[in-house]
Each structure stands twice: as structure tokens, then as C-alpha cells.
Amino acid sequence: MAPANLGMKLHSALPAFMVAIGLVAANVRSLQADVFYLSNGGRIEGELLNPEQRPRENYVIRLADGVQVTLAADQVEKVVSLRPEESEYQRIRHQYPDTVEGQWELAEWCRQKRLLSQRDVHLQRVIELDPDHVLARRALGYSQIEGKWQTTEEVMRSRGYERYQGAWRTRQEIELLEAKREQEQTEKEWFQKINRWRGWLATDKSHLARQNILSIKDPLALKALAAALRTERQLEVRLLFVEALAHLGVPEAIRVLAETAMEDYDEEVRLTCLDYLCKMPPNPDVTTFFVGYLKHKDNLMVNRAASALGRLGDRSAVGPLIDALITRHKQKISTGSPGTISAGFGTGPGAPPGGLAVGGGPKVVITTVMNQPVLDALVSLTGQNFHFDQQAWRYWLASQRRPETIEGRRDR
């Protein structure tokens, strides 16, 4: 081929080549779409033509049809870049016909590209065109129930359920969950308030802090007060929290006072809690609480509970106190080195029995203890004193119980 002819052919081919390059470039640009969310609630999609502008004064955007628009910076709330698949979807979606087959094919394309929300749009269009399209119905979550296509949502709502926090729940369940959430939020706020007032106690706001703490009436402040009492180390402040719990007066607060009266490490705090409990109206639940400790494995706790019961003055505790007058406890003792022999002799009430013991490591023995605080409580409640004679105490208690009156049958 002659060079002149070759040059003429190349020259004639250039326009077509440039058009092809332009189409490729246009396709590349179409894959670089962004979504512009507007301050008025709308949105547009297109290519941002001035991405480097700083500070941002406006947005110059080329839409899919080639139209160019300019938006002021304050008209745009945010800009979200589309994934390449989303951009491709915007480019090709109009190429599929609005038929059952065309919309189903586009839905399948969306499924393969993981464009699930777009897929649902086209599945929905399929069943608009063909209400009994089984595959589209099932893909959208429909089932045939009593000859009618229904989604899980429709079925559950017809049964009185609502979607709440990722699960189907009844209206009553939702109300309970919302009430619980509100309660937890209020309790959290009380933690913040009490912590703030605690910080004021060492400042010129000390009087206001004490006033605020002692005026608490909301039962939802209980957890914060109880936690503050447990973590506080300054005695004066701990007694302030005890007083606040006593003023609160709800059953849960009374329970915290009783637990503190038994378990707290500080004797003054324990006795102060007991003082407040004794000033309150008689409460069978408080008596039951302390009676439970009469069977505690630690004899110290047994006697502490007995002292509390003696002060509370509830005579219903007499029977359990009689049972706790003499208690038995397991105790691990050392008997010396293996192979040695030691002698031991009991020296008082409750002491282990004496005798010889052959060495061999720790031994578990059962000790019998006569509990003086229990006896003191019995004397205080009954005005009697049978010392540690449990049988005599039981005879006396039985004599105090009146026999039930049995009314005979009257024949008419």
C-alpha cells in the first residue's frame, strides 16, 4: 500500500477512534457518581466537577444526562460517593424493558452485585406486572397463607405484633421495654447527680449537697445511693447516705439498710442502720431477713442477727432464736506435724473436747457454741430466762400458744 493511501486511511479513521475514546471516558465518568443529600431533604446524583475546591463555596455537578448544575455549599448537607456497582446500575437500569422478564433480569443482576435495596425495587415491579410470580414473591419474603400472598410482616402485624429492636414483640412487651429503658436512663442520671453532690461536700456547697441528698424521694435513686454507700470510705459521708436511704423508706431501701446492718465492715455504720430500722413501723420482711442469718455458718453473723432481732422486738423471732441458742459449726484445726502427739483440754462453754490427737495435718472438727447474744435477745423479747436449756425454752413457747377453737357442727 502506498504511503499516501495509508495516510488517507489513518486520517479518515481518526474521528471514529476519537469518538470511541470519548465514549470510554464518558463511561468511566459515569462510574464516578456521587449522591448529594440536600438541606431541603432531597437528593441528586451526579459527578462532582470541582472536588478540589477549598474552602467549599459551591458544588458543580454533572448529572447523568449531561446537564450541569451548581449548588451553593449551604444547600448540601452531605456527599456520599457511590460504589462502582451503584454507578453502573444508574447507567444500565434504563436499558431493561418494563416487562416481567426485563425487571426480573435486572433484579437478578442487582442480586449478583449485592445491590439489595435496588433489587427489591425491581422485584416489587415484577409482582405489580405479574401478581403470582412465585420467584419474585418468595424473594420478597411472601408466603401463600390460606390462598393469599402475605409477607412475614403482614402476618405478624395481623397477629398483633410489632417490629421493635430487631424482634417481633407485642405492644405490652414494647411498653415494658420502653419503661425499662426510661428507668435505666433515670437511674443513670441519679448516679451522675449523687456523684456531683458528693463532690460538693468538700466545698462551699456542702450545705446544699447535704440538703439535696437528704431530700431524695425518687425510688429510682436507690441503686445510686446504695452504690455510693458501698464505695465511700469517709465515715461521715457514709452515715449521710445511710440517712438518705432511711428517708427514702421504700422496701428496697429498707432491704439495703438491713443488709448493711449485717454485712458492713464498720460497726458504727451497722448500728446506725439498725437504729433506723428500729424506728420504722414493724416489718415482717425485716424480721425474716435477720432470722435467715441465724443459720449462717459464721457464728459471728448468728450473734449479730440475734442482737438485731432483740432490738427489733418482734416476738415471732422467738422460735428461731431458741433453735439458734446453741449452734454447731465445722472448724478446721491443725493437729501438729505428722507423727506427733498432742493433748488438748476443753476450757469453757463451746470449747472443743479435750483429749489426745495424733499428728497428721489439719482436721475438721465440729464445735458446739452457746450463743450469749441469742440468749440476751430471748430474755429481751420474752422476759423469761431459761439460760441455755433449749428444751425448757420450747416447753415455755408451746405453753404460750393458745389452742385453736373448734366450733362444732350445728344441725338444723
Order of alpha helices (4+ residues) and beta strands (2+ residues): alpha-beta-beta-beta-beta-beta-alpha-alpha-alpha-alpha-beta-beta-alpha-beta-beta-alpha-alpha-alpha-alpha-alpha-alpha-alpha-alpha-alpha-beta-beta-beta-beta-alpha-alpha
